[in-house]
Amino acid sequence: MVSPPALDRRDAAAAASVVALLAVAYVIVPDPTVQYGTWLVVFCIWMAWFVSYGARWLYGP
């Protein structure tokens, strides 16, 4: 079985953007509408990361 790829700057950028978005939604602008929209964007970022990481795992860098 092929080992998973190492985490790189794209992975760190995805994680940092999620943390920044959640900080904005819960600390700076604690509005339920902003929080809902933030979770939608977080889900989109996660899905993009998931597909990107899976493609790197299957097909290489």
C-alpha positions in Angstrom: 0.0 0.0 0.0 1.2 3.5 -0.8 2.0 5.7 2.1 0.1 9.0 2.4 1.9 12.1 1.2 3.6 14.5 3.6 1.7 17.6 4.6 2.9 20.7 2.7 2.2 24.4 2.5 -1.2 23.9 0.8 -2.4 21.8 3.8 -1.1 24.5 6.2 -2.8 27.2 4.2 -6.1 25.3 4.3 -5.9 24.8 8.1 -4.8 28.4 8.7 -7.7 29.8 6.6 -10.2 27.7 8.5 -8.9 28.8 11.8 -8.9 32.5 10.7 -12.5 32.2 9.4 -13.7 30.6 12.6 -11.9 33.3 14.7 -13.6 36.0 12.6 -17.0 34.3 12.9 -16.9 33.6 16.6 -14.7 36.4 18.1 -14.9 39.4 15.8 -18.4 39.1 14.3 -20.4 36.7 16.5 -23.6 36.8 14.4 -25.4 33.5 13.7 -25.7 34.4 10.0 -21.9 35.0 9.7 -21.3 31.7 11.6 -23.6 29.8 9.3 -21.9 31.2 6.2 -18.5 30.6 7.7 -19.3 26.9 8.3 -20.4 26.6 4.6 -17.1 28.1 3.5 -15.2 25.8 5.9 -17.0 22.8 4.4 -16.0 24.0 0.9 -12.4 24.4 2.0 -12.4 20.9 3.6 -13.8 19.3 0.5 -11.2 21.0 -1.8 -8.5 19.9 0.6 -9.9 16.4 0.7 -9.9 16.0 -3.0 -6.5 17.6 -3.4 -4.9 15.4 -0.8 -6.6 12.3 -2.2 -5.4 13.1 -5.7 -1.8 13.6 -4.4 -2.1 10.3 -2.5 -3.3 8.4 -5.6 -1.3 10.1 -8.4 1.7 11.6 -6.7 2.7 15.3 -6.4 
